[in-house]
Amino acid sequence: MRGPDMRGPDGAVLVWEEVSIRYGSCRVVDGVSLAVHSGELVALTGPNGSGKSTLLSVAAGVREADAGRVLVRGLERKADPVAYARQVGWSPQQCGLYDELTVEENLRFFGRLQGLGGNRLHQNLQRVMGQLGLGSRRRQRVGTLSGGWKQRVNIAAALVHNPSVLLLDEPTSGLDAESRERLLADISRLRDEGCAVVLATHQGDEVAAVADRVAQLHKGRLGESARDPSRQPSISPPLLLYGQLRHPPPRFLLRLVRQRLPHGVELELIGRRLRLRAETAESLGYALAELLREGVAFESYRTVASSAARLA
């Protein structure tokens, strides 16, 4: 259940403010500040052990920060734990689903844990199963599902109470390429419907086509190496085009378009989300013209400099 429209700094719905976390004498998160807005998907990247899961667990209310604070719609968890929990959906890497229960039984159980019941629970179940394409699997036992379908149910369980914020810890881990593509398409749709999504992954390239920003963690710190001016190129940064398509184009059509693209232009597609990367405005415009010439229909698109789009 999404609450009143209270926001943190700059209208953000989720804010980490100077968060530090220790395990014994080891500081695994060191003064991290990050803000996420409604309808935004932020990829939290970095190697294993960089602090990604720990940072998400604090926002989920699973553990406390040793310093700093986390705000969801301007609210700290310690001020009102119940209201805070209603705004946050948490999908951990290790599924908490019950294999012996069906998809619908699992979702009903997690909905009741969030205080839902009666008609509201029924409506929320229908909504979330529709969002993640689970209607045909609703009576199937979770233990018989493939990894990709289990992840969909895991995410649905995090969404059943209609939170403002969705936290995903390595949701594509262990999935094959096709399952990853489908799941990322589902996640991007949730973002497009207004949810603030933070996705932790150690494979940053796979979410580049769907993420609005990429926040890089290294040894518990946020984005220092990526923002180091001495490492920035002296030339203008590459341009990116993010597009939302009306329909996913056939694979053979994408292959044909890729063959015609100028050198240095990259084309990626996940579901209906398209990403073009080019070194110049001319080559980006040429690539866009090729797509339109072949009948690829856009609902919308926007262009940005990659240094602004890819870094938090």
C-alpha positions as CSV (number, residue, x, y, z in Angstrom):
1,M,0.0,0.0,0.0
2,R,1.6,3.2,-1.1
3,G,1.4,5.9,1.5
4,P,1.0,9.7,1.3
5,D,3.3,11.5,-1.2
6,M,6.0,12.4,1.3
7,R,9.5,12.7,-0.3
8,G,13.1,13.0,0.8
9,P,15.7,15.4,-0.6
10,D,15.0,16.5,-4.2
11,G,11.8,14.6,-4.2
12,A,13.4,11.2,-3.8
13,V,11.4,8.3,-2.4
14,L,14.4,6.4,-1.1
15,V,17.5,8.0,0.4
16,W,20.6,6.7,2.0
17,E,22.3,9.5,3.9
18,E,26.0,8.9,4.8
19,V,25.3,5.3,5.7
20,S,28.1,3.2,7.2
21,I,28.0,-0.4,8.3
22,R,30.5,-2.6,10.1
23,Y,30.9,-6.3,10.6
24,G,33.2,-6.5,13.6
25,S,36.2,-4.3,12.8
26,C,35.5,-4.3,9.1
27,R,33.6,-1.4,7.6
28,V,31.7,-2.9,4.7
29,V,29.8,0.2,3.8
30,D,31.6,3.6,4.2
31,G,29.6,6.8,4.1
32,V,27.3,6.0,1.2
33,S,24.7,8.6,0.1
34,L,22.3,7.8,-2.7
35,A,18.8,9.0,-3.7
36,V,16.3,7.1,-5.9
37,H,13.1,8.6,-7.4
38,S,9.7,7.1,-8.3
39,G,9.8,5.6,-11.8
40,E,13.6,5.2,-11.7
41,L,15.7,2.0,-11.9
42,V,19.1,2.3,-10.3
43,A,21.6,-0.6,-10.7
44,L,23.9,-1.0,-7.8
45,T,27.0,-2.7,-9.2
46,G,30.3,-3.9,-7.9
47,P,32.3,-7.1,-7.2
48,N,31.2,-9.6,-4.7
49,G,31.9,-8.3,-1.2
50,S,31.7,-4.6,-2.2
51,G,28.7,-4.0,0.1
52,K,25.8,-4.1,-2.3
53,S,23.6,-6.7,-0.4
54,T,24.4,-5.0,2.9
55,L,23.3,-1.6,1.7
56,L,20.0,-3.1,0.4
57,S,19.5,-5.0,3.7
58,V,19.6,-1.8,5.7
59,A,17.0,-0.2,3.4
60,A,14.9,-3.3,3.7
61,G,15.0,-3.0,7.5
62,V,16.7,-6.3,7.9
63,R,19.6,-4.7,9.8
64,E,20.5,-1.3,11.2
65,A,23.2,1.1,10.0
66,D,26.0,1.9,12.4
67,A,26.0,5.5,11.2
68,G,23.8,7.6,8.9
69,R,20.2,6.9,8.1
70,V,17.8,5.6,5.4
71,L,14.6,7.4,4.5
72,V,11.6,6.1,2.5
73,R,9.1,8.8,1.6
74,G,10.8,11.0,4.3
75,L,10.3,8.3,7.0
76,E,12.9,6.6,9.1
77,R,12.2,3.0,10.1
78,K,12.7,3.6,13.8
79,A,10.1,6.3,13.7
80,D,7.3,3.9,12.5
81,P,8.5,0.4,11.6
82,V,5.1,-0.7,10.3
83,A,4.5,2.3,8.0
84,Y,8.1,2.0,6.8
85,A,7.7,-1.7,5.9
86,R,4.5,-1.0,3.9
87,Q,6.5,1.2,1.6
88,V,9.4,-1.3,0.9
89,G,9.4,-4.5,-1.1
90,W,12.4,-6.7,-0.5
91,S,13.5,-9.6,-2.8
92,P,16.6,-11.2,-1.4
93,Q,19.0,-13.4,-3.4
94,Q,18.0,-16.4,-1.4
95,C,14.3,-17.0,-2.1
96,G,12.1,-17.2,0.9
97,L,9.3,-19.1,-0.9
98,Y,7.7,-22.3,0.2
99,D,8.3,-25.1,-2.3
100,E,5.3,-27.1,-1.2
101,L,2.8,-24.2,-1.7
102,T,1.5,-23.0,-5.0
103,V,2.3,-19.7,-6.5
104,E,-1.0,-18.2,-5.3
105,E,-0.7,-19.7,-1.8
106,N,2.8,-18.2,-1.4
107,L,1.6,-14.8,-2.5
108,R,-1.4,-15.0,-0.3
109,F,0.8,-15.9,2.7
110,F,3.2,-13.0,2.1
111,G,0.2,-10.6,1.6
112,R,-1.2,-11.6,5.0
113,L,2.2,-11.0,6.6
114,Q,1.8,-7.4,5.4
115,G,-1.6,-7.1,7.0
116,L,-3.7,-7.6,3.8
117,G,-6.9,-9.5,3.7
118,G,-10.3,-9.8,2.1
119,N,-11.0,-8.0,-1.1
120,R,-7.8,-5.9,-0.9
121,L,-5.7,-9.0,-0.8
122,H,-7.6,-10.6,-3.7
123,Q,-7.2,-7.5,-5.8
124,N,-3.5,-7.2,-5.0
125,L,-2.9,-10.8,-5.9
126,Q,-4.6,-10.4,-9.3
127,R,-2.6,-7.2,-9.9
128,V,0.8,-8.6,-9.1
129,M,0.3,-11.9,-10.9
130,G,-0.7,-9.9,-13.9
131,Q,2.3,-7.7,-13.7
132,L,4.7,-10.6,-13.7
133,G,2.7,-13.0,-16.0
134,L,2.0,-15.5,-13.2
135,G,-1.7,-16.1,-14.0
136,S,-1.1,-19.4,-15.8
137,R,1.2,-20.7,-13.0
138,R,-1.0,-19.7,-10.0
139,R,-1.9,-23.2,-9.1
140,Q,1.6,-24.7,-9.7
141,R,3.7,-25.7,-6.8
142,V,6.7,-23.4,-6.5
143,G,9.1,-26.3,-6.1
144,T,8.3,-27.4,-9.6
145,L,9.1,-24.0,-11.2
146,S,12.3,-23.2,-13.2
147,G,14.7,-20.6,-11.8
148,G,13.3,-17.8,-13.9
149,W,9.7,-18.4,-12.8
150,K,10.8,-18.7,-9.1
151,Q,12.4,-15.3,-9.4
152,R,9.2,-13.9,-10.7
153,V,7.3,-15.3,-7.8
154,N,10.0,-14.0,-5.4
155,I,9.6,-10.5,-6.9
156,A,5.8,-10.8,-6.8
157,A,5.9,-11.6,-3.1
158,A,7.9,-8.4,-2.6
159,L,5.2,-6.4,-4.5
160,V,2.0,-7.9,-3.1
161,H,1.5,-5.0,-0.7
162,N,2.1,-2.4,-3.5
163,P,5.2,-0.7,-2.1
164,S,6.8,2.5,-3.3
165,V,10.3,1.0,-3.4
166,L,11.4,-2.4,-4.7
167,L,14.8,-3.8,-3.6
168,L,16.2,-6.6,-5.7
169,D,19.4,-8.5,-4.7
170,E,21.0,-10.3,-7.7
171,P,17.6,-11.2,-9.3
172,T,19.2,-12.6,-12.4
173,S,21.9,-14.8,-10.7
174,G,22.0,-18.3,-12.0
175,L,19.5,-17.7,-14.9
176,D,20.1,-18.5,-18.5
177,A,20.3,-15.7,-21.1
178,E,16.6,-15.9,-22.2
179,S,15.3,-16.0,-18.6
180,R,17.5,-13.0,-17.7
181,E,16.2,-11.0,-20.7
182,R,12.5,-11.8,-19.8
183,L,13.0,-11.0,-16.1
184,L,14.8,-7.7,-16.8
185,A,11.9,-6.8,-19.1
186,D,9.5,-7.4,-16.3
187,I,11.6,-5.3,-13.9
188,S,11.8,-2.4,-16.4
189,R,8.0,-2.5,-16.7
190,L,7.6,-2.2,-12.9
191,R,9.8,0.9,-13.1
192,D,7.7,2.3,-15.9
193,E,4.6,1.8,-13.8
194,G,6.1,4.2,-11.2
195,C,8.0,2.0,-8.7
196,A,11.4,3.1,-7.5
197,V,13.7,0.1,-8.2
198,V,17.2,-0.7,-6.9
199,L,18.8,-3.7,-8.4
200,A,22.1,-5.1,-7.0
201,T,24.3,-7.1,-9.3
202,H,27.9,-7.9,-9.9
203,Q,27.2,-8.1,-13.6
204,G,26.7,-4.5,-14.5
205,D,26.6,-4.9,-18.3
206,E,23.4,-7.0,-18.2
207,V,21.3,-4.2,-16.7
208,A,22.8,-1.3,-18.7
209,A,20.0,-1.3,-21.2
210,V,17.3,-1.0,-18.6
211,A,18.9,1.0,-15.7
212,D,18.4,4.8,-15.6
213,R,21.6,5.1,-13.5
214,V,24.4,2.9,-12.4
215,A,25.8,3.4,-8.9
216,Q,29.2,1.6,-8.5
217,L,30.3,0.3,-5.1
218,H,34.0,-0.5,-4.5
219,K,35.2,-1.5,-1.0
220,G,32.1,0.0,0.5
221,R,32.4,3.4,-1.2
222,L,30.2,4.7,-3.9
223,G,31.5,5.6,-7.3
224,E,34.9,7.0,-6.4
225,S,36.9,5.3,-9.1
226,A,34.2,6.1,-11.7
227,R,34.1,9.7,-10.8
228,D,37.8,10.3,-10.6
229,P,38.5,13.3,-12.9
230,S,41.9,12.0,-13.8
231,R,40.2,8.9,-15.4
232,Q,37.7,10.8,-17.4
233,P,38.3,11.1,-21.1
234,S,39.3,14.5,-22.4
235,I,37.0,14.2,-25.4
236,S,33.2,14.6,-25.3
237,P,31.5,11.5,-23.7
238,P,29.5,9.1,-25.9
239,L,25.8,9.7,-26.4
240,L,23.1,7.3,-25.3
241,L,19.6,6.9,-26.6
242,Y,17.0,5.1,-24.4
243,G,13.8,4.1,-26.2
244,Q,10.6,2.5,-25.2
245,L,9.2,0.4,-28.2
246,R,5.6,-0.3,-28.9
247,H,6.4,-3.9,-29.7
248,P,9.6,-6.0,-29.5
249,P,11.1,-6.2,-33.0
250,P,11.9,-9.6,-34.5
251,R,15.5,-10.8,-33.9
252,F,16.2,-11.1,-37.6
253,L,15.4,-7.4,-38.0
254,L,17.8,-6.4,-35.2
255,R,20.5,-8.5,-36.9
256,L,19.8,-6.7,-40.1
257,V,20.0,-3.2,-38.5
258,R,23.2,-4.1,-36.6
259,Q,24.9,-5.0,-39.9
260,R,24.2,-1.5,-41.2
261,L,25.3,0.5,-38.1
262,P,28.4,2.7,-38.3
263,H,31.5,1.5,-36.6
264,G,31.4,2.1,-32.8
265,V,27.6,2.2,-32.5
266,E,26.1,-0.3,-30.0
267,L,22.5,-1.6,-30.0
268,E,21.0,-3.4,-27.1
269,L,17.4,-4.6,-26.5
270,I,15.7,-6.1,-23.5
271,G,11.9,-6.6,-23.9
272,R,10.7,-3.3,-25.3
273,R,13.5,-1.2,-23.8
274,L,16.1,-0.2,-26.4
275,R,19.6,1.3,-25.8
276,L,21.8,2.9,-28.5
277,R,25.4,4.1,-27.8
278,A,27.3,6.2,-30.2
279,E,30.4,8.4,-30.3
280,T,28.8,11.2,-32.2
281,A,25.4,12.8,-32.7
282,E,25.7,12.0,-36.5
283,S,26.2,8.2,-36.0
284,L,23.4,8.1,-33.3
285,G,21.0,9.9,-35.7
286,Y,22.0,7.5,-38.5
287,A,21.3,4.5,-36.3
288,L,17.9,5.9,-35.2
289,A,17.0,6.5,-38.9
290,E,17.9,2.9,-39.7
291,L,15.5,1.6,-37.0
292,L,12.7,3.9,-38.1
293,R,13.3,2.9,-41.8
294,E,12.8,-0.8,-40.9
295,G,9.5,0.0,-39.1
296,V,10.6,-0.1,-35.5
297,A,7.9,1.9,-33.7
298,F,8.9,4.0,-30.6
299,E,6.5,5.0,-27.8
300,S,9.2,7.4,-26.6
301,Y,12.9,8.0,-26.5
302,R,15.5,10.3,-25.0
303,T,19.2,11.0,-25.5
304,V,21.8,11.8,-22.8
305,A,25.5,11.9,-22.5
306,S,26.7,8.5,-21.1
307,S,28.7,10.1,-18.2
308,A,25.4,11.5,-16.9
309,A,23.3,8.5,-17.6
310,R,25.5,5.7,-16.3
311,L,26.7,7.2,-13.0
312,A,24.7,7.9,-9.9
